[in-house]
Amino acid sequence: MARTGYVPNRLAGGLASARSRLVAAVVPTIAGPVFMEMVQSLTSALADAGYQLMLGQSGYTESREDALLEAIIGRRPDGIVLTGILHSPEGRRRLLASGIPVVETWDLTPTPIDMLVGFSHAEAAAAVARHLHAKGRRHPALLSADDERALRRNRGFVDEALRLGLVRDAAEIPVLRVPAPTTLGSGRSGLARLLAERPEVDAVFCSSDMLALGVLIEAAARGIAVPRQLAVVGFGDLGFAADTQPALSTVRIDGTGIGQRAARFIVDRADGRAVGEKIVDVGFRVIERGSS
């Protein structure tokens, strides 16, 4: 086959065996590294089991996800891995009717479409609120992407801040939203806007490490001492987080574990094995470093 360049017709073989050996995954974006740890581990785990991964980007919009799902379901993959739990009613109906194993990731719900591997965004943000409260911060701000998962973290942070007595009213916590995917530039401009409106801010919880890096750079440019004058916490624990100056406090999510568990779900279902518990909470960890 190598000499002739012949490639087997996988579609015909798949029709004969009712197996495609393909798995489709939909992520919001590959422009940033936050989802790539999961994608890499998902790809490796599937390849070890003889499957290949097809990847699509939804761009954080339901309409693009719906278009992707229509194309994906028509090709009858052996499994579909989705990012998040919020889908259009039509997309959810299509997935349920398809009979294809589905794994939702990066979130939690008691009513998944099929199987689920994720963590609680609200609980992760609440843990950050407790961390900042313990450090004596009393004027926190939120710099956040405008996607639903980030907004849920905002609500979790505010709820915990109110419970702790860190603030007396939700309006005391300024929230600045920026478009997803987030950038270093939006972190710099975001801090500038927050300080212009609320100069008393002494802590910023960012919805991504990229935003937090921008905040650190802008703070340094303004001569603001981190963490003495301003604490900064990111989200994701990206590769650079431990090497910023000061090192970035953040929330670590086990993207590798999410990808591996999602692959195991798909392969077990494709091979006719029972999967046991269909909802897996991988948790999170607040990583305290020099920025807070």
N, C-alpha and C positions, 0 to 999 in steps of 0.2 A: 504493500500500500504506500510506503514511503516513496518508492521510485515512481509510481504512477500518479501520485498526488490524490488518490481516491479518498474521499471522505464519506463514511457511511451515512445513509439517510436516517438520521436519528428520529425524525418525525414518523417515518414509516415503521421503524423499529418500535417506537413508543406506542404507536397505535396497536401493534401486534401484542405488546406486552402490557399495555395500559399503564406504562411507567415512562415518564419523560426524562428522568434523572436531572431535571432542572428545578430550581427553586428561585422564586422571584422575591426581591426585597424592595420596599419603597422607603426612602428616607427623605427628610425635608430638603437637604442640600448636601453636596460634597465640597462646597466652597470652604467650609470650616472643618476643623479636625474633630469636633465633638462626637460625631457619630461614627467616625472611621475606625475607632477601636472595636466597636461592635461589628462593623462590616468585615473587618479583617479576620476576626475570630470566627464569625459566621462562615466566611468563605473557606477558611482552613478546615473547620470541623466538617463542613459539607463535603469538601474535596476528599477528606480522609474516608468518608463513607461512600464515595463514588458519585457525588452530585456536583453540579456546577451552579453558580449563582448569577442571576440576571439582576441588574440594579437599575432602579428608576428614581428620579427626583420629583417630589411633589411641589417644591417651592413654597411650602407652608400653606397651600391653598387646597380646598376640597375639590374644586373643579379639575385641577390637574391630577389630583389623586384619583378622581373618578375616571378620567380618561385613561390613566395608566391601568387601573383595575379592569376596565373593559378590554384593553389589549392583552393584559396578562391572563385573565380568566379564559379568554378565547384560545390561548395556547396551552391550556391545561397543564400547568406545572404541577409538580408533586407537593408543593407547599408554597405558601405566601407569608412573608414576614413584613409586618407593618410597624411604622413608628407612631406611637400614640394610640389613644383609644377613641378619639373624636373623628368620626367619619360622617359623610352625608347619609341620610336615610336610604337613598338609592344605592350608594356604595355598600352599605351594611346589608341590604337585601340581596344584592348580587353575591356577596361573599357567602352569606348563609345558604343561598340556593345552589351555589357552585359545588358543594360537597368537597371542596379542596381544603386540606388542613391549613388553618390560619393561626399565626402567632402574632399577637400584638406585643409591643415592647415599649420600654421607657415610660411606663405609667402603671397605675393600678386601678382596677374597678372590680366590683363583685359580679359584674355581668359582662364578661368578655365575649367576643364573637365566638371564640373557640378556646384557644390557649393564650396564656399571658405570662410575660416575664418582665418585671419592672420594679418600681419603687414609688414611694409617696413623695410627690413634689412639695406638698404642704408640710409634711413632717420634716423634710430636709430644710426647708426655709425656717421652720419653727426652731430647729436646732441652731441655726445661725443666729436667730434673734436671741436665744439663750446665751450663746457664746458672747455676743456683743454686750448684752446686759451684764454678764459676769465681768467683762472688761471695763465696766463703768461708763459705757457710752449711753447717752441720753437723748441724742438728736440724730437718729438714723435717717437715711434716705435710701430709696430704691432706684437703681438705674437698670431698666429692664427692656428686653425685646418685647415685641407686641404679639408673640405667638401664645397660644392658650396655655401651654405647660409653664412658660415663664410667668404668665399672669396668675396662674394658680399658686406658684411659689410666692408671688407678692401677697396674695390673700393669706397664705399660711404665715408669712412673716408678720403681717399687720395683726392678725388674730392673736399670735403669741405675744407680740409686743404689748397689746392691750391687756392680756391676761397677766403678764409680768408687772404691769404698772409702769413699763418703760415710757409709755405715752398714755394720756388720758382720753384721747380722741384720735380716730384714724386719720383725720385731716392733718394731724401734727407730723405725719410722715410724708414728706414729698415723694412723689412717684413720677419719674420721667421715663416715658416709653420711646424706644427707637425702633426702626424697622429691623426685622429679621431677614437674613442672618446679620448678626452684629459685627462691628468692625472696631479696630483700634481707634480710628478717627471718631467714631460715635461715642467712644468712651471718653476721649479728651473733651469733645464739645459738650458731652453730657455733664461732666463735672463742672465745666465752666458755667453752664446754665443753672445747675443746682446751686452753686455758690452765689451766683448773681441774685437768685431768688431767695435763698435761705442760707445766709453766710454762717449761721450757727451750726450747720451740719458737721457732725464729728465722726460719722461712720457711713460708708456706702456699701450696700450689698448689691452686687452686679449679677445679672442673669447669665453671664458667661465670663470665662477667664479672659477672653479677648477684650471685652468691655473693661474689665478690671485692670488689664495692662494699660489701656488708654488712660484710665483714671490715675494710675501710678505715674505715668509720664507727665500728665497735665499737672499733677500735684508737685512733682519735682520742678517743673518749669515755673511754677508760681512760688517756689520756696516753702511749700507746705510740708512739714515734717510728718512722715508716715512711720509708725502709727501714733506718734505723740499727739499730733493735732488732728489727724484723720486716719481712722481705721478703714481698711479696704478688704472685702471678701469677694471672691469670685465663685464660679461654679463650673465644675468639670475636671479640675486638676489636669490640665493639658501639660504637654511635655515641658514647656518653658516655665511653668508656675513655680517650681522650686528654685529657678535660676534668676528670677527677677531681683531687683534691689529696691526695697527689701523683698525677701521671698514671699510669695503670694499665699495668703490663707485662702482656702477654697473648700468646695465640697467634692469629695471623690465618689464617682459612680463606677461600678465594676462593669464597664462596657464589654470587656472580654468575657466575663461570666454570662452576661446577657446573650451575647452571640452564641456562645457554646451551648447554653441551655435551650435557646431557640432552635438551634440545629438538631439537638437531641430530640426535641419534641417532633420536629418534622420527620426525621429519619425513623423514629419509632412508629409514628403513625403510618408512614409509607410502607414500612415492613410489617404492618399488622400487629404491632405490639401495643399493649395498654400503656398509657402514659402516666397513670396514677393521678396525683394532684395536678390540676390544670392551671393553677395560679401560683407563680413563684415570685416572692418578694426578695430581691437581691440586696435590699437595704442601701445604705449610703454611709459616708464617714466625713465628718467635719475635720479638715486638716488645718491645724493651727500652725501658722508660720509667722514670719516677722512683720507682715503688713497689718496684723491686728493685735 
